[in-house]
Every structure is written in C-alpha cells, then in structure tokens.
Amino acid sequence: MTLIFKQCEKHWFFTNLESLILTKPITMQVICLEEAAFYTLIEEVVARLKSKSNTQQKKWLSGDEAMSVLNIKSKTTLQNLRDTGKIRFSQPQKRIILYDFQSIQDYLNDNAKETF
C-alpha cells in the first residue's frame, strides 16, 4: 500500500494511492493532522526505526553470511581469504567454520580506495 501525503495550509492529508487508481467507486479514508502533530508523528516513526536497527551485529558469521558481507559468490574465494590469513576464522567443529565480523570489516576497510 502506498500513501500520498498532501499539505493543505497547515494540515497534512494521507491518501491511499491504490484507492485513487481503482476504477470502482470506493470510500477513501483521509486522515487530517495539524502540522505540529504530523512532524511529531514522523519523529516518533524515525525514533522507532532507529531503535529497531540498533541491534547488535553478531561477532561470528557463517560462511554464507560472510560471503554476503564480502559480496562474493564463490566459496573458493572465501577459503582463499581464510587460508591467506586475510580474515579471521574459528573452527569449533570439523565441518563448522565461522568468520569474525570485525576482521571482515577490517579487510574491507584496508582494501578501500580513496576517491580522487
């Protein structure tokens, strides 16, 4: 569902875009807010989104998660980074290999090129 925000004088109106596109006659719900209330609502939504996104990053990543962070598709490339000591890893069991998130971030930062 897409919402349209319209400002009329000091009031904000929310309109459902899908209801504007449909050809059948429908009733449309319009919510009217004063400007101060609108900005208060926006600030609350932003604060809630920030609090949800501040989750702790895991210290150890699986191979698939590490490949996703590194944006690589090949397990061989990941193994090469591990074997050459470019990223830290832990092997708690024979077939379980975990990768240190911070060492992956450090590797990416060490190989970052400055812009001109």
C-alpha positions as CSV (number, residue, x, y, z in Angstrom):
1,M,0.0,0.0,0.0
2,T,1.4,3.4,-0.9
3,L,0.4,6.5,0.9
4,I,0.3,10.0,-0.5
5,F,1.0,13.0,1.8
6,K,-0.7,16.2,0.8
7,Q,-0.2,19.5,2.5
8,C,-3.1,22.0,2.6
9,E,-2.4,25.2,4.6
10,K,-1.2,23.8,7.9
11,H,-2.7,20.4,7.7
12,W,-1.4,17.1,6.2
13,F,-3.6,14.6,4.5
14,F,-2.8,10.9,4.0
15,T,-4.3,9.3,1.0
16,N,-4.1,5.7,-0.2
17,L,-2.7,5.6,-3.7
18,E,-4.3,2.3,-4.6
19,S,-7.7,3.8,-3.9
20,L,-7.0,6.6,-6.5
21,I,-6.0,4.1,-9.2
22,L,-9.0,1.7,-8.9
23,T,-11.9,2.4,-11.3
24,K,-14.6,1.0,-9.0
25,P,-16.3,3.6,-6.7
26,I,-14.9,3.1,-3.2
27,T,-14.8,5.1,0.0
28,M,-11.4,6.6,0.8
29,Q,-10.2,7.2,4.3
30,V,-8.5,10.6,4.8
31,I,-6.6,11.5,8.0
32,C,-6.1,15.1,8.7
33,L,-3.3,16.2,11.0
34,E,-2.1,19.6,12.0
35,E,1.5,20.4,11.0
36,A,2.9,20.1,14.5
37,A,1.2,16.7,15.0
38,F,2.5,15.5,11.6
39,Y,6.1,16.3,12.5
40,T,5.7,14.7,15.9
41,L,4.4,11.5,14.3
42,I,7.3,11.5,11.8
43,E,9.8,11.9,14.6
44,E,8.3,9.0,16.6
45,V,8.4,6.8,13.5
46,V,12.1,7.7,12.8
47,A,12.9,7.0,16.5
48,R,11.2,3.6,16.4
49,L,13.0,2.6,13.2
50,K,16.4,3.7,14.7
51,S,15.8,1.7,17.8
52,K,14.9,-1.4,15.8
53,S,18.0,-1.1,13.6
54,N,20.4,-0.7,16.5
55,T,20.5,-4.5,17.0
56,Q,23.9,-5.9,17.9
57,Q,25.9,-7.3,15.0
58,K,26.9,-10.9,15.5
59,K,30.6,-11.5,16.3
60,W,30.8,-14.7,14.3
61,L,29.2,-15.2,10.8
62,S,28.5,-18.4,8.9
63,G,30.1,-18.8,5.5
64,D,27.0,-17.7,3.7
65,E,26.7,-14.6,5.9
66,A,30.4,-13.8,5.4
67,M,30.1,-14.2,1.6
68,S,27.1,-11.8,1.7
69,V,29.0,-9.1,3.6
70,L,32.0,-9.5,1.3
71,N,29.7,-9.6,-1.8
72,I,31.4,-12.7,-3.2
73,K,29.7,-15.7,-4.7
74,S,32.5,-18.3,-4.6
75,K,33.2,-20.4,-1.5
76,T,36.7,-20.8,-3.0
77,T,37.3,-17.1,-2.7
78,L,36.2,-17.2,0.9
79,Q,38.5,-20.1,1.6
80,N,41.4,-18.3,-0.1
81,L,40.8,-15.2,2.1
82,R,40.8,-17.6,5.1
83,D,43.9,-19.6,4.0
84,T,46.0,-16.5,3.3
85,G,45.1,-15.0,6.8
86,K,43.3,-12.0,5.4
87,I,40.2,-12.7,7.6
88,R,40.0,-14.4,11.0
89,F,38.0,-17.6,11.4
90,S,37.2,-20.1,14.1
91,Q,36.6,-23.8,13.6
92,P,34.7,-25.1,16.6
93,Q,34.0,-28.4,14.9
94,K,35.4,-30.2,11.8
95,R,32.8,-29.0,9.4
96,I,31.8,-25.7,11.0
97,I,33.8,-22.6,10.1
98,L,32.8,-19.2,11.5
99,Y,34.2,-15.9,10.3
100,D,35.0,-12.9,12.6
101,F,32.7,-10.0,11.5
102,Q,35.2,-7.3,12.7
103,S,38.1,-8.9,10.7
104,I,35.9,-8.9,7.6
105,Q,35.2,-5.2,8.2
106,D,38.9,-4.5,8.7
107,Y,39.7,-6.4,5.5
108,L,37.2,-4.3,3.5
109,N,38.5,-1.0,5.1
110,D,42.1,-2.0,4.4
111,N,41.3,-2.5,0.7
112,A,39.1,0.6,0.3
113,K,40.4,3.1,-2.3
114,E,40.2,6.8,-1.7
115,T,38.3,8.8,-4.3
116,F,40.0,11.4,-6.4
